[in-house]
């Protein structure tokens, strides 16, 4: 049974930091492309960051330099370190796994940036 379980979201003040985690199971994690997406209220889902099996990463321009994606294959976990958070980062953040012809999604974790 494929599962992606996000955690680490919460309320943080502007300029603060959060570290999101996504625990994966039920598929070959090490060969999957792992990504973080987010969906803000009233907006479409957008890609935040991607990490390939070989460790190569990509980021949306607005998050470059602030967010860092990483993976620990021994723990079947992907992380998103978020620094210098802004109110416009408020969204539900989703973990995504892509392997071969299949894509999997987590349930999402809420991140709220507000004073």
DRENDO-1510 file (C-alpha; in Angstrom, 1 decimal, always signed):
<recs>
REC; n; res; u; v; w
REC; 1; UNK; +0.0; +0.0; +0.0 .
REC; 2; UNK; +1.5; +3.3; -1.1 .
REC; 3; UNK; +1.6; +6.0; +1.5 .
REC; 4; UNK; +3.0; +9.5; +1.7 .
REC; 5; UNK; +2.6; +11.2; +5.0 .
REC; 6; UNK; +3.5; +14.9; +5.4 .
REC; 7; UNK; +4.3; +16.5; +8.7 .
REC; 8; UNK; +5.9; +19.6; +10.2 .
REC; 9; UNK; +3.5; +22.2; +9.1 .
REC; 10; UNK; +2.1; +24.9; +11.4 .
REC; 11; UNK; +1.9; +28.6; +12.2 .
REC; 12; UNK; +5.1; +30.7; +11.9 .
REC; 13; UNK; +5.8; +34.4; +11.8 .
REC; 14; UNK; +7.1; +36.1; +8.7 .
REC; 15; UNK; +10.8; +35.6; +8.4 .
REC; 16; UNK; +10.7; +32.3; +10.4 .
REC; 17; UNK; +11.5; +28.8; +9.4 .
REC; 18; UNK; +9.8; +25.4; +9.1 .
REC; 19; UNK; +11.0; +21.9; +8.1 .
REC; 20; UNK; +8.5; +19.7; +6.4 .
REC; 21; UNK; +8.9; +15.9; +6.3 .
REC; 22; UNK; +7.3; +13.3; +4.0 .
REC; 23; UNK; +7.5; +9.7; +5.0 .
REC; 24; UNK; +7.1; +7.3; +2.1 .
REC; 25; UNK; +6.2; +3.6; +2.0 .
REC; 26; UNK; +4.9; +1.0; -0.4 .
REC; 27; UNK; +7.1; +1.7; -3.4 .
REC; 28; UNK; +10.8; +1.9; -4.3 .
REC; 29; UNK; +11.6; +5.3; -2.8 .
REC; 30; UNK; +15.2; +5.4; -4.0 .
REC; 31; UNK; +14.3; +5.4; -7.7 .
REC; 32; UNK; +11.4; +7.9; -7.4 .
REC; 33; UNK; +11.4; +11.6; -8.3 .
REC; 34; UNK; +10.2; +13.4; -5.2 .
REC; 35; UNK; +8.6; +16.8; -5.2 .
REC; 36; UNK; +6.8; +19.3; -3.0 .
REC; 37; UNK; +3.8; +21.1; -4.3 .
REC; 38; UNK; +1.6; +23.7; -2.6 .
REC; 39; UNK; -1.9; +25.0; -3.0 .
REC; 40; UNK; -2.8; +28.4; -1.6 .
REC; 41; UNK; -6.4; +29.5; -1.0 .
REC; 42; UNK; -8.0; +30.4; -4.3 .
REC; 43; UNK; -5.0; +29.4; -6.4 .
REC; 44; UNK; -3.9; +26.4; -8.4 .
REC; 45; UNK; -1.4; +23.9; -7.2 .
REC; 46; UNK; +2.1; +24.9; -8.0 .
REC; 47; UNK; +5.5; +23.1; -7.9 .
REC; 48; UNK; +7.8; +24.1; -5.1 .
REC; 49; UNK; +10.8; +21.9; -5.5 .
REC; 50; UNK; +11.9; +18.6; -7.0 .
REC; 51; UNK; +14.7; +16.2; -6.2 .
REC; 52; UNK; +15.7; +13.4; -8.6 .
REC; 53; UNK; +17.1; +9.9; -7.6 .
REC; 54; UNK; +20.6; +11.2; -8.4 .
REC; 55; UNK; +20.2; +14.1; -6.0 .
REC; 56; UNK; +19.7; +16.9; -8.6 .
REC; 57; UNK; +17.2; +19.6; -7.4 .
REC; 58; UNK; +15.0; +22.2; -9.0 .
REC; 59; UNK; +13.1; +25.0; -7.4 .
REC; 60; UNK; +10.5; +27.5; -8.4 .
REC; 61; UNK; +12.1; +30.9; -8.9 .
REC; 62; UNK; +10.2; +32.6; -6.1 .
REC; 63; UNK; +11.5; +30.0; -3.6 .
REC; 64; UNK; +15.1; +29.7; -4.8 .
REC; 65; UNK; +17.5; +30.6; -2.1 .
REC; 66; UNK; +14.9; +30.2; +0.7 .
REC; 67; UNK; +13.8; +26.6; +0.4 .
REC; 68; UNK; +15.9; +23.5; +0.3 .
REC; 69; UNK; +14.7; +20.0; -0.7 .
REC; 70; UNK; +16.6; +16.9; +0.4 .
REC; 71; UNK; +16.1; +13.2; +0.8 .
REC; 72; UNK; +17.2; +10.4; +3.0 .
REC; 73; UNK; +16.8; +7.1; +1.2 .
REC; 74; UNK; +17.6; +5.1; +4.3 .
REC; 75; UNK; +14.6; +6.6; +6.0 .
REC; 76; UNK; +12.4; +6.8; +2.9 .
REC; 77; UNK; +11.8; +10.4; +3.7 .
REC; 78; UNK; +12.0; +13.7; +1.8 .
REC; 79; UNK; +12.3; +17.1; +3.5 .
REC; 80; UNK; +11.6; +20.7; +2.7 .
REC; 81; UNK; +13.5; +23.2; +4.7 .
REC; 82; UNK; +11.8; +26.6; +4.4 .
REC; 83; UNK; +13.5; +29.8; +5.6 .
REC; 84; UNK; +12.6; +33.5; +5.4 .
REC; 85; UNK; +9.0; +32.6; +5.1 .
REC; 86; UNK; +6.5; +35.1; +3.8 .
REC; 87; UNK; +2.8; +35.4; +4.2 .
REC; 88; UNK; +2.4; +34.4; +0.5 .
REC; 89; UNK; +3.9; +31.1; +1.4 .
REC; 90; UNK; +0.8; +30.2; +3.3 .
REC; 91; UNK; -0.6; +27.1; +1.6 .
REC; 92; UNK; -1.2; +23.4; +2.0 .
REC; 93; UNK; +2.0; +21.6; +1.1 .
REC; 94; UNK; +1.8; +18.2; -0.6 .
REC; 95; UNK; +4.4; +15.5; -1.1 .
REC; 96; UNK; +4.5; +13.8; -4.5 .
REC; 97; UNK; +6.3; +10.7; -5.7 .
REC; 98; UNK; +6.8; +9.9; -9.4 .
REC; 99; UNK; +8.2; +6.5; -10.5 .
REC; 100; UNK; +7.8; +5.0; -13.9 .
REC; 101; UNK; +4.1; +5.5; -14.9 .
REC; 102; UNK; +2.8; +6.2; -11.5 .
REC; 103; UNK; +2.4; +9.3; -9.3 .
REC; 104; UNK; +1.4; +9.3; -5.7 .
REC; 105; UNK; +0.2; +12.1; -3.4 .
REC; 106; UNK; +0.2; +12.7; +0.3 .
REC; 107; UNK; -2.7; +14.3; +2.2 .
REC; 108; UNK; -1.0; +17.6; +2.7 .
REC; 109; UNK; +0.2; +19.7; +5.7 .
REC; 110; UNK; -0.9; +23.2; +6.4 .
REC; 111; UNK; +1.7; +26.0; +6.6 .
REC; 112; UNK; +0.5; +29.4; +7.8 .
REC; 113; UNK; +2.8; +32.4; +7.8 .
REC; 114; UNK; +1.3; +35.2; +9.8 .
REC; 115; UNK; +2.0; +37.6; +12.7 .
</recs>
